[in-house]
Amino acid sequence: MTITKRMADFQENETVRMEAFSDGVFAIDITLLTFELKLPVFKEEHTSRSLFFAMLHQWPSYVAFLLSFATIFVIWVNHHRMYSVIRRSDARFMYYNGLLLLLTSLIPFTTNILARYIQTSATELATALSMLVFGATTGTFYLMWNYATQDYYLLKRPAADVRIHSVRNGLILSSSIYSVSALLAAVAPYVSLFIGLLMVVYLSRLKYHREKVV
């Protein structure tokens, strides 16, 4: 076995370890989201009707949870798709990946803020914070993808079937829309949240491989 082959095997192993570590962080972040889902508290006896309305009153927690869960899930999906076309990694790429995990780990925090303040006069800031974190996350995805695909640097061979430019443009568009959504939160926070839900759908449809012609 040549030195070059050994180095390639080592780098591929490092990539597998990094993806496995990232999966663990994503799983923990999603688990932390559930802590915001609390049971209604009653000071006196309650009925099914009172329980129903008490749960209905907690709708901000459900909205924040669903939006954040869907966003983290689609982050994980895109992370997996990205790594399916990446053959190896280096120090810079690992730091980009670390930044992605850092930003994703902030989502439970912004979810907590959104759930608590969505019905208050601080709705605008709470919504803007969530959109900013989502936008920064997709921006980091762009940095990772742009670095990995530059001159096919980290891609598997052959790389002709990888949709380099369409994914790159999709990530730029996503980051831009999240940024606009964060600004929009100052005047229309609920519209901003709706845009966040639409972005989950858009990001879930990003394809990293070209369709194979049968």
N, C-alpha and C positions, 0 to 999 in steps of 0.2 A: 504493500500500500504506500503510495507516494505521499509526500508531505502536503501537497496541494489537496489530495483526496482527504487526508486526515483533517485538514483545516476546514474543508467544506462540510464534513460530517459533524465536526464540533460546532460550527455555526448553525447548522440545521438543528442540532440538539438544543442549542441555546434558544432558537426560535420556538421550539416545542415547549420548552420550559417557560418562556415568557408568555406564551398564549395560555398555558395552564394556570400560571400565576394570575393573569388578567381575568380568566374565567372565575377564579376564586374571589377576586375583588368585586366583580360584577354581581356575583351571587350574594355576597355580604351586603352590598349596597341595596339590592332589591329587598333583602330581609329587613334592613333598617327602615325601609319605607313603611312596613306593616306596623311599626311602633306608634305611628300617628293614628292608626285605627283603634280608637278607644271605645269601650262600652259606655253607654249612657249611664249616668249616675242619678239615682232617685233618692229623695229625702223621706219619702213616704211610700206606701204601697202603690203598686202600679199594675196596669192591665196591658193586654196586647195592644190596645189602641194607643195608650200613652207611650208604650215602648216604640210603636211604629212611628209616631210623630217625633219622638225624641231622636230616633235614628235618622229620620228625614231632616231634622234640624242640623244634623252633622254633615250635610251634603258637601260643604267645602272640603272636608277631609277626604271624601270619596273622590271628588274631582281632582284634587291635588295628587292623591295616590294613583289614580288611573293614568293621569297625564305623565307623571314621573316614572311609573312602572313601564308604560309603553315606550317612553323615551329611552330608559336604560336598556330595555329589551332590544330595541332597534339598534342601539349602540353596540350591544353584544353581537347582534346579527351581522352588522357591517364589519365589526372587528374580526369575526370568524371568516367572513367572505374575503376580507383583505388578506388574512393570513393564509388562505387557501391558494393564493397566487404568489406568495412570498416564500422564497427559498431559504434566505438567511437574514441575519441582522448584524448590526454593528452598534457601537456605543451610542452614537447620535440617535439612531432609531430607537434604541431602548429608552433613552431619556424622553423622546417624544411620547413613547408608550406610557412612561411614568407620568408625564403631564396629563395625558388622557385619563389615566386612572385617578389622578388627583382631582380633576374637574368632575369626573363622574361621581366621586365620593362626596362632592359638595351637594349633589342633587337631593339626598335625604334632608340636608339642612335647609335648602331653599324650599323644599316641599313642606317642611314644618312651618316655615314662615308663611307660605302661601295659604296653608290650611287655617292658620290662626288669624290671619289678617285680611282674607279675601272679602269679608263682609264689613270691613271697617274703612275709615278714611285713609288707611295706608295700603289700600288695594293696589294702587298704581305701582308703588315701590316693590311690593311683594311679587307682583306679576313680572315687573321688569327684571328683577333679580333672577327669576327662573329662566326667562328668555335669554338673558345674558350668559348664564351658565351653559344653557343648551347651545347657544351660538359659539361660545368658546370651545365647547367640546367638538362640534363639527369643524371648527377652524383648525383644531389640533389634528383631526382626521385628515384634513387637507394637507397639513405639514407632513404627516407620516406618508401619505400616498404620493405626494409630489417628490419627496426625498427617495422613496423606494423605487419609483418608476423612472426617475431621471436616468437616461441612458440604460434603462432596464436594470438598474444597479442591483436591486435586491430580489428581482423577480425570478420565478422558475423559468426554465427553458423547455420548450419554446414559449415565447411570450407574445406571439402574434395574435393570440385569441383574447388577450386581456384588453378590456375597454378602458384604456388609460385616460383618454381625453374626456370621455363622457362622464366617468366617475369624478374626475377632477372638476369639471364644470358643475356637476351636481353638488359637490361639496362647497364650492364657492357660492353657488346660488343659495344653498341652505344656510350658510353662515350669514349671508347678506340679509336673507328674509328674517332670520332670528334677530339680527341687529335692528332691523326696521320695526319688528314686532316689539322689541324692548322699548323703543322710542314711542311707539303707538300706545303702549301701556299707560302713558301719562294722560292720555285723553280717552282711551277706550280699552280698559284692561280686559274686559270679557272678549272683545274681538281679538285681542292679543293672545288670549288663552286658546281661542278657537284656531287661530293660525298655528299655534304650537301643536295642536292635535293634527292639523292637516300636514304639518311637516313630518310627523311620525309616519303617516301614510306614504309621503313622498320618499323619505329615506329608506323605507322598507322595500321600495321598488328599485333601488339602485342595483344594477347588475355589473359584476366585475368580470364576467366572461362574455364573449360574443356567443350568440346563439349558433349552435352547430347545425349545419345544413345536412339533412338526411338525403 
